[in-house]
Amino acid sequence: MLIAEDYPDIAQLVGDLLREEGYQVEQVSRGNEVIAAVRQYRPGLVLLDLALPDVPGNEILRQLDLNPETNKVPIIVVSAYTEQLRRVPQVRAVVNKPFDISTLLEAVDLARQNGQDRA
């Protein structure tokens, strides 16, 4: 699982929580790192903040959607800025910030139950 979050405290909290649940977790904090990590590792699920510092979230979604190597990787958008969210098939859920931990875990579990999460 890949967590794309630029606030270290949030990334650490979510990463620790998911590791406790048994997930392998990688973390990145910039949009270009998201795109590179998805291409390289093909994570089973991406938790994507739309407000990363270098590449707008909608551009990340567009690039992942256009690339046949990455357009099947499921994504959960975790962001305070979802009003203008670009909808692409791989967006499985949207979790608005601030979020309740149980809401985030439910979204991750649902993606896993649907066979979308491999790691």
RORO-627587 format. One record per residue (C-alpha): residue number from 1; residue in three letters; x, y, z. Coordinates in Angstrom, 3 decimals, decimal comma, padded with zeros to 6 digits. Example, Ala and Ser with C-alpha at 12.3 -4.5 7.8 and 13.67 -1.06 7.14 Angstrom:
RORO-627587
<1 "ALA" <012,300 -004,500 007,800>>
<2 "SER" <013,670 -001,060 007,140>>
end
This chain:
RORO-627587
<1 "MET" <000,000 000,000 000,000>>
<2 "LEU" <001,251 003,474 -000,841>>
<3 "ILE" <000,415 006,504 001,299>>
<4 "ALA" <000,820 009,831 -000,514>>
<5 "GLU" <000,635 012,511 002,182>>
<6 "ASP" <002,749 015,623 002,686>>
<7 "TYR" <001,960 016,195 006,377>>
<8 "PRO" <004,426 013,992 008,280>>
<9 "ASP" <002,201 013,592 011,350>>
<10 "ILE" <-000,749 012,362 009,277>>
<11 "ALA" <001,461 010,086 007,168>>
<12 "GLN" <003,012 008,595 010,306>>
<13 "LEU" <-000,331 008,096 012,042>>
<14 "VAL" <-001,970 006,435 009,035>>
<15 "GLY" <001,133 004,377 008,256>>
<16 "ASP" <001,441 003,115 011,825>>
<17 "LEU" <-002,249 002,278 011,989>>
<18 "LEU" <-002,170 000,324 008,725>>
<19 "ARG" <001,012 -001,515 009,713>>
<20 "GLU" <-000,726 -002,559 012,947>>
<21 "GLU" <-003,505 -003,949 010,735>>
<22 "GLY" <-000,924 -006,057 008,890>>
<23 "TYR" <-000,368 -003,989 005,746>>
<24 "GLN" <002,976 -003,338 004,096>>
<25 "VAL" <003,162 000,423 003,741>>
<26 "GLU" <005,350 002,755 001,707>>
<27 "GLN" <005,076 006,513 002,117>>
<28 "VAL" <005,764 009,416 -000,238>>
<29 "SER" <005,125 013,123 000,150>>
<30 "ARG" <005,313 014,557 -003,364>>
<31 "GLY" <003,248 014,012 -006,484>>
<32 "ASN" <006,140 013,021 -008,712>>
<33 "GLU" <007,064 010,373 -006,123>>
<34 "VAL" <003,515 008,972 -006,281>>
<35 "ILE" <003,680 008,526 -010,028>>
<36 "ALA" <007,159 006,971 -009,893>>
<37 "ALA" <006,271 004,638 -006,997>>
<38 "VAL" <003,076 003,415 -008,658>>
<39 "ARG" <004,966 002,726 -011,878>>
<40 "GLN" <007,768 000,922 -010,078>>
<41 "TYR" <005,970 -001,002 -007,323>>
<42 "ARG" <002,368 -001,333 -008,563>>
<43 "PRO" <000,969 -001,115 -005,017>>
<44 "GLY" <-002,281 -002,875 -004,265>>
<45 "LEU" <-003,813 000,391 -003,086>>
<46 "VAL" <-002,898 004,088 -003,017>>
<47 "LEU" <-004,126 006,509 -000,355>>
<48 "LEU" <-003,790 009,835 -002,182>>
<49 "ASP" <-003,928 013,332 -000,743>>
<50 "LEU" <-004,929 015,704 -003,561>>
<51 "ALA" <-002,932 018,642 -002,145>>
<52 "LEU" <000,655 017,496 -002,552>>
<53 "PRO" <003,200 020,287 -002,974>>
<54 "ASP" <004,540 019,718 -006,485>>
<55 "VAL" <001,831 018,120 -008,647>>
<56 "PRO" <-001,903 018,772 -008,235>>
<57 "GLY" <-003,860 015,666 -007,251>>
<58 "ASN" <-006,053 015,804 -010,337>>
<59 "GLU" <-002,929 015,772 -012,496>>
<60 "ILE" <-001,628 012,731 -010,614>>
<61 "LEU" <-004,957 010,979 -011,233>>
<62 "ARG" <-004,868 011,978 -014,912>>
<63 "GLN" <-001,333 010,660 -015,407>>
<64 "LEU" <-002,075 007,394 -013,622>>
<65 "ASP" <-005,301 006,967 -015,592>>
<66 "LEU" <-003,654 007,558 -018,982>>
<67 "ASN" <-000,835 005,068 -018,423>>
<68 "PRO" <-001,838 001,441 -019,143>>
<69 "GLU" <000,804 000,304 -016,638>>
<70 "THR" <-000,843 002,243 -013,780>>
<71 "ASN" <-004,504 002,737 -014,645>>
<72 "LYS" <-005,663 -000,399 -012,816>>
<73 "VAL" <-004,108 000,488 -009,447>>
<74 "PRO" <-006,975 001,313 -007,069>>
<75 "ILE" <-006,942 004,653 -005,270>>
<76 "ILE" <-008,636 006,009 -002,174>>
<77 "VAL" <-008,583 009,796 -002,185>>
<78 "VAL" <-007,955 011,141 001,322>>
<79 "SER" <-008,163 014,912 001,103>>
<80 "ALA" <-009,835 018,098 002,276>>
<81 "TYR" <-010,050 019,254 -001,345>>
<82 "THR" <-012,494 016,875 -003,004>>
<83 "GLU" <-014,924 019,402 -004,515>>
<84 "GLN" <-013,255 019,336 -007,934>>
<85 "LEU" <-012,063 015,756 -007,792>>
<86 "ARG" <-011,357 014,251 -011,176>>
<87 "ARG" <-013,294 011,005 -011,235>>
<88 "VAL" <-011,406 008,120 -012,760>>
<89 "PRO" <-012,301 004,415 -012,622>>
<90 "GLN" <-009,529 003,572 -010,177>>
<91 "VAL" <-010,874 005,926 -007,468>>
<92 "ARG" <-012,613 003,408 -005,214>>
<93 "ALA" <-013,522 005,776 -002,375>>
<94 "VAL" <-013,181 009,329 -001,123>>
<95 "VAL" <-012,386 010,029 002,528>>
<96 "ASN" <-012,675 013,688 003,443>>
<97 "LYS" <-010,204 015,316 005,826>>
<98 "PRO" <-010,475 015,654 008,676>>
<99 "PHE" <-011,345 011,990 008,817>>
<100 "ASP" <-012,292 009,516 011,462>>
<101 "ILE" <-009,848 006,598 011,649>>
<102 "SER" <-012,699 004,094 011,457>>
<103 "THR" <-013,926 005,694 008,203>>
<104 "LEU" <-010,491 005,329 006,650>>
<105 "LEU" <-010,141 001,720 007,802>>
<106 "GLU" <-013,602 000,892 006,434>>
<107 "ALA" <-012,617 002,271 003,010>>
<108 "VAL" <-009,368 000,268 003,038>>
<109 "ASP" <-011,148 -002,890 004,189>>
<110 "LEU" <-013,802 -002,509 001,505>>
<111 "ALA" <-011,136 -002,161 -001,187>>
<112 "ARG" <-009,405 -005,259 000,203>>
<113 "GLN" <-012,633 -007,270 000,354>>
<114 "ASN" <-013,290 -006,388 -003,264>>
<115 "GLY" <-009,951 -007,952 -004,192>>
<116 "GLN" <-008,335 -004,616 -004,872>>
<117 "ASP" <-005,585 -004,655 -002,248>>
<118 "ARG" <-002,547 -006,881 -002,662>>
<119 "ALA" <-000,206 -005,242 -000,136>>
end
